[in-house]
Amino acid sequence: MATRTAFAAIALLTLLAASSAEAFDGNRKGFILGFGLGGGMASFTQTVELTGQPEQTSDRESKGAFATDFKIGGGFNEQFLLYYVARSSWFSITNALNEKVTILNQVGGVGATYFLSEASSSAYFLGAIGLGTWSTPFESGGSTWLGIGLTGGAGFEFAKYWSVEGTVSWSNPSDEEPGIKAKSNVVSVLVTIQGTAY
């Protein structure tokens, strides 16, 4: 929670740095707010270590995933944006109790986008670093595993405010309880349609 708060504070400082421009005036410079929806594939392994026993790592599994994306921050000019991003993949797995559960794997952190042109139709590159999580949001009593998260990719703004984006995310969330350590190694490949207000 403290890490998320720190990232949110960075995003707010970004907004203040970009405050010389008016919000939602049609220019990328200034305040931005974005949402994305799409899909893709999530691939993961899970490693479990019981006290006094060697680690056991599962075979890599791949699942179809629903993708969501949220951005808030600011543009320093028409080509460079800095923001807080939460990029998520949602997918179902069968747990150790043979129950189907929904997994939320998210990379949330400080992100940046660089547009190749100031024009409203432009290709761009993006990247982010921050916190990677693995959780079961619809299960009571579920825990959230935490680790490092990285994401990067490219996109194309095909119309003002609208773009298509392809990203690859990696995270290694883990959890430790008395007698057991567990961790996941997750790679998500996602394609999303983005709507960004600026």
C-alpha positions, 0 to 999 in steps of 0.5 A: 500500500505504501508503494502505491501511495508513493507512485500516486504522489509521483503522479500528482507531482507530475500533474503539478509540473504540467499545470502551466497548460490547461486541462482537456484543451486538446493538447497533450501538454498538461493533464491526461487521463486514460483508460484501455480495454483489450485482451491477450495472453498471460503466461506464468510459472509458480514456485513453492518452497516448504520449510526444509524442502527444495523449491518446486516450480510448475511448468509454464502455463498460458491463459487467455486474458482480459486486459484493463489499463488506467493512466493519470499524469501529465504531458511536459510537451506534445511528445513526452508524457509522464504518468502513473499507470496500472496495467492489468491482466485478468484470467482464470486458473484452477487452484490447489483445491481444484477450484476455478479462481480469477487472478488479477496480475497487475503492473502499477508504477511510473510510466512514460510515453514518447510520441514520434510526432506532435501530430494527432496521428502518431506512433509512440513508445512506452514503458513503466516500472513499479510494483507487480501484484498477483491477487484473487480479488473475488475470493474472501480471505485472499492475499496479494503477492507483491514484487517488481513489475516492468512493462513496455510496448508501442502504440499508434494514435489513429485518431485524436484521443484514440490509440491501439497499443501492444504491450509486454509486462513482466512481474515476479510477485511473491508471498511468504507465510510460516513454513511456506514461500511462494512466488510467480513469474508472469509475462503478459502480452496484451493489445488494448484500445486506449482512450485518453483525454487531454 
